[in-house]
Amino acid sequence: MNKMFAVLGILIVIFIGAGNLSAQGDVRSAIGLPIPVGASVIWGQVEIKGLKPKEKRPIVTVLLLAEGVEIGRSQLNDQGYYYFLEKARDGAFLVVTVGGTEVGRQPIYSSRGDRFDMVINWSEGLGADGEPGVVSVKEAYAGRSAENSKRFDKASAAAKDKNTGEAIKIFNEIVTADPNDFVAWTELGTLYFGSSKASDAEKAYKKALELKPDFAIALVNLGKLYLSEKKIDPAVETLTKAVAAEPNSPEAHHYLGEAYLQARKGSLAVGHLNKAIELAPVAKAEVHLRLATLYNAAGMKDRAVAEYKAFLGKVKDYPEAKKIEAYIKENSPK
């Protein structure tokens, strides 16, 4: 299984641009590419803090959404810069993804200029079968007090250090001081989930969603919780809302597909599983294995072969590669 990653907060730092021509000059220097004279540009740098020495830099992509529709995507260059040849417009969003998974979004306000820098505080999570990582946007809740912001930093640091009990204690202090902090409720739910406290996790996620019904991170994680408890109908309902809230979330489509499989609705499942692959071809490569198993069980050997080939084309040095290659050889057209 590919590893999941825990991103313990994205701090949005906004630099107000000093005019379009100045922005063009800065972005030219940053990305090393020519920007047409007079063209509008949205750009910035995403800094990753907390990587261990020699730890591989994660794949970070920034999406530009307007009215819920993706109008562009930009993978960070070696210096961490992204850009879009678009004019900053009110109501648009920058969505940061790591390995295809959304870790946060920043609304665009045209009055603030055209540069939006972000910082990711990074830690590596456990495997997909272990406790789920804490994924959040620290600044998504604008009403957090200075004191609670300090607490949030301490709780995030404790979670990063695997000091789960301390992190839970501090997040509880945050929501006690401010019950409207839906991000803190979501973080708390995820920590409970990872500690096998399903009932507490569900209550925390539901509280977050009472405050912000379209908070995709809480919806996806609550859907995963329901799946882990074999509560299939609530899982389908919750993950359907997650897909509606964030149509470009590979995680939402992946787990909605899994929920439909559990509900024995294979035709609906396949569509969402394929969408997850489309949105995150490498990060969701293992979904090819899921599809191959389904097609093989249905006697559709040719499609299973195609899925296995697609998987091996993306994942090198897979431990069971020889078994898959043998299946491909045996079931490919003669």
C-alpha positions in Angstrom: 0.0 0.0 0.0 1.2 3.5 -0.7 1.7 5.5 2.4 -0.7 8.2 3.4 0.7 11.6 4.5 -0.3 13.7 7.4 -0.2 17.4 6.8 -0.4 19.2 10.1 -1.8 22.5 8.9 -1.3 24.8 6.0 -0.5 28.4 6.9 -1.6 30.8 4.2 0.7 33.8 3.8 -0.5 36.3 1.3 1.8 38.8 -0.4 0.0 41.7 -2.0 1.2 42.2 -5.5 2.6 45.6 -6.5 1.1 45.8 -9.9 0.9 43.3 -12.8 4.2 44.2 -14.5 6.1 43.8 -11.2 4.4 40.4 -10.6 5.4 39.3 -14.1 9.0 40.1 -13.4 9.0 38.3 -10.1 7.3 35.2 -11.5 9.6 35.1 -14.5 12.6 35.0 -12.1 10.9 32.4 -9.9 9.8 29.9 -12.5 12.3 30.6 -15.3 9.6 30.9 -18.0 8.5 33.9 -20.0 5.2 35.5 -19.1 3.6 37.4 -22.0 3.7 41.2 -21.5 0.4 42.4 -20.1 -0.8 38.9 -19.1 -2.5 38.3 -15.8 -0.9 35.9 -13.5 -1.7 34.2 -10.2 1.4 32.7 -8.5 3.2 31.9 -5.3 5.5 29.6 -3.5 4.6 26.5 -1.4 7.3 25.9 1.3 7.4 22.4 2.9 8.7 22.4 6.4 9.5 19.4 8.5 10.9 17.0 5.9 13.5 14.7 7.4 17.1 14.6 6.0 17.1 12.8 2.7 13.3 12.3 2.8 11.9 12.4 -0.7 10.0 15.6 -1.5 6.3 14.9 -1.9 4.5 15.7 -5.1 2.6 19.0 -4.5 0.1 20.3 -7.0 -1.9 23.5 -6.8 -5.3 23.6 -8.5 -7.2 26.7 -9.5 -11.0 26.4 -9.1 -13.7 28.9 -10.2 -17.3 28.2 -9.5 -16.5 24.7 -8.5 -14.8 23.9 -11.8 -11.1 23.3 -12.2 -9.6 25.8 -14.7 -6.0 25.0 -14.2 -3.4 23.0 -12.3 0.3 23.6 -11.6 2.8 21.2 -10.1 5.5 22.9 -8.0 8.9 23.4 -9.6 12.1 22.6 -7.9 12.0 25.8 -5.9 8.3 25.3 -4.9 6.7 27.8 -7.2 3.4 27.5 -9.0 1.6 29.9 -11.4 -1.5 30.3 -13.5 -2.0 32.7 -16.4 -5.3 33.9 -15.0 -6.6 37.0 -13.4 -7.3 36.9 -9.7 -11.0 36.8 -9.2 -13.2 36.9 -6.1 -14.8 33.6 -5.3 -12.0 31.5 -6.9 -9.9 29.1 -4.8 -6.4 27.7 -4.8 -6.5 24.1 -3.7 -3.2 22.4 -2.5 -2.9 18.7 -3.1 -0.2 16.3 -1.9 0.0 13.1 -3.8 -3.4 13.8 -5.2 -5.0 14.3 -1.8 -6.4 17.7 -1.0 -4.7 19.2 2.1 -6.3 22.6 2.0 -7.6 25.6 0.0 -7.2 29.3 0.0 -9.9 31.7 -1.3 -8.7 34.3 -3.7 -9.5 38.0 -3.1 -8.7 40.3 -6.0 -8.0 43.1 -3.6 -5.1 41.2 -2.0 -3.0 41.1 -5.2 -1.9 38.1 -7.3 0.7 36.3 -5.1 -0.4 33.7 -2.6 2.4 31.9 -0.7 1.7 28.9 1.5 3.7 26.8 4.1 3.0 23.1 4.7 4.1 21.7 8.0 4.9 18.1 7.0 5.0 14.8 8.8 4.8 11.3 7.4 1.7 9.3 8.4 1.2 5.6 8.8 0.2 3.1 6.2 -3.3 3.1 4.8 -4.4 0.3 7.1 -3.0 2.2 10.2 -4.4 5.2 11.9 -5.5 7.9 9.5 -3.4 11.0 9.2 -4.4 14.4 10.4 -5.1 16.5 7.4 -6.2 20.1 7.8 -5.9 23.7 6.8 -4.9 25.6 9.9 -6.3 28.9 8.7 -9.5 27.6 7.2 -11.3 28.8 10.3 -11.0 32.5 10.3 -12.4 33.1 13.8 -9.6 31.4 15.8 -8.2 33.6 18.6 -4.5 34.2 19.1 -4.5 32.0 22.2 -6.2 29.1 20.3 -3.8 29.6 17.4 -1.0 28.9 19.8 -2.8 25.9 21.1 -3.4 24.7 17.6 0.4 24.8 16.9 1.1 22.9 20.1 -1.6 20.2 19.3 -0.2 19.8 15.8 3.3 19.4 17.1 2.1 16.8 19.6 0.3 14.9 16.8 3.4 15.1 14.6 5.5 13.6 17.4 2.9 10.8 17.8 1.9 12.1 21.3 -1.7 11.5 20.5 -3.0 11.8 24.1 -1.5 15.3 24.4 -2.8 16.4 21.0 -6.3 15.2 21.9 -6.1 17.1 25.2 -5.1 20.4 23.5 -7.6 20.1 20.7 -10.3 19.6 23.4 -9.1 22.8 25.1 -9.5 24.6 21.7 -13.1 23.4 21.1 -14.0 24.1 24.7 -12.8 27.7 24.3 -14.4 28.0 20.9 -17.0 25.4 20.0 -17.3 26.9 16.5 -13.8 25.8 15.3 -14.8 23.1 12.8 -11.2 22.5 11.8 -10.2 21.7 15.4 -13.2 19.4 15.6 -12.1 17.6 12.5 -8.5 17.2 13.8 -9.9 15.9 17.0 -12.1 13.4 15.2 -9.2 12.1 13.2 -7.1 11.6 16.3 -9.9 9.7 18.0 -10.3 7.6 14.8 -6.6 6.8 14.9 -6.9 5.8 18.5 -9.8 3.4 17.8 -12.3 5.6 19.6 -14.9 5.4 16.8 -17.8 6.8 18.8 -15.8 9.9 19.9 -14.5 10.3 16.4 -18.0 10.2 14.9 -19.2 12.8 17.4 -16.3 15.1 16.6 -16.8 14.8 12.8 -20.5 15.4 13.1 -19.9 18.5 15.2 -17.5 19.8 12.5 -20.2 19.2 9.8 -22.9 20.8 11.8 -20.7 24.0 11.7 -19.6 23.5 8.1 -21.7 20.9 6.2 -19.5 21.0 3.0 -16.1 20.6 4.8 -14.7 17.9 2.5 -12.0 16.6 4.9 -14.5 15.9 7.6 -16.9 14.3 5.2 -14.2 12.0 3.7 -12.9 11.0 7.1 -16.4 10.3 8.5 -17.1 8.2 5.4 -13.9 6.2 6.0 -15.0 5.7 9.6 -18.4 4.4 8.5 -16.7 2.0 6.1 -14.4 0.7 8.8 -17.5 -0.1 10.9 -19.3 -1.7 7.9 -22.0 1.0 8.1 -22.4 1.0 4.3 -25.5 3.2 3.8 -24.2 6.0 6.0 -20.8 5.7 4.3 -22.4 6.1 0.8 -24.5 9.0 1.9 -21.5 10.8 3.6 -19.1 10.2 0.8 -21.6 11.3 -1.8 -21.7 14.6 0.0 -17.9 14.7 0.0 -17.8 14.3 -3.8 -20.4 17.0 -4.2 -18.4 19.3 -1.9 -15.1 18.6 -3.6 -15.6 17.0 -7.1 -11.8 16.9 -7.7 -10.9 15.0 -4.6 -9.4 11.6 -5.4 -9.9 10.5 -1.9 -13.6 11.2 -2.0 -14.1 9.3 -5.3 -11.9 6.4 -4.1 -13.8 5.8 -0.9 -17.2 6.4 -2.5 -16.3 3.7 -5.0 -15.4 1.4 -2.1 -18.6 2.1 -0.4 -20.6 1.3 -3.5 -18.7 -2.0 -3.8 -19.7 -2.8 -0.3 -23.2 -2.0 -1.2 -23.0 -4.4 -4.2 -23.4 -1.6 -6.7 -20.5 -2.3 -8.9 -21.5 -0.2 -11.9 -21.6 2.9 -9.7 -18.3 1.9 -8.0 -16.3 1.6 -11.2 -17.1 5.1 -12.2 -15.8 6.6 -9.0 -12.8 4.4 -8.8 -11.8 5.4 -12.4 -12.3 9.0 -11.5 -10.0 8.7 -8.5 -7.3 7.3 -10.9 -8.0 10.1 -13.4 -7.5 12.7 -10.7 -4.4 11.1 -9.1 -2.9 8.6 -11.6 0.1 7.7 -9.4 -1.1 8.3 -5.9 -4.2 6.1 -6.6 -2.3 3.5 -8.7 -3.4 0.8 -6.2 -7.0 1.3 -7.4 -6.0 -0.5 -10.6 -5.5 -3.6 -8.5 -9.0 -3.2 -7.0 -10.5 -2.9 -10.5 -8.5 -5.8 -11.8 -9.8 -8.0 -9.0 -13.4 -7.0 -9.8 -13.0 -7.7 -13.5 -11.4 -11.0 -12.9 -14.2 -12.1 -10.6 -16.7 -11.1 -13.3 -14.9 -13.2 -15.9 -13.7 -10.1 -17.8 -10.1 -11.2 -18.1 -9.2 -8.7 -20.8 -10.1 -5.8 -18.6 -8.3 -7.2 -15.6 -5.2 -7.6 -17.8 -5.5 -3.9 -18.8 -5.8 -2.8 -15.2 -2.8 -4.9 -14.1 -0.7 -3.5 -17.0 -1.7 0.0 -16.0 -0.6 -0.6 -12.4 2.7 -2.1 -13.3 3.4 0.8 -15.6 3.1 3.2 -12.6 4.5 1.2 -9.7 8.0 -0.1 -10.1 9.5 -2.9 -7.9 6.1 -4.1 -6.7 6.7 -7.2 -4.5 4.0 -9.3 -6.3 4.9 -8.1 -9.8 5.9 -11.6 -11.0 2.5 -13.0 -10.0 0.8 -10.2 -11.9 3.0 -10.7 -14.9 2.1 -14.4 -14.9 -1.6 -13.5 -14.8 -1.1 -11.1 -17.7 0.7 -13.7 -19.8 -1.8 -16.4 -19.1 -4.9 -14.2 -19.8 -3.7 -12.0 -22.7 -5.1 -12.7 -26.1 -3.0 -15.4 -27.9 
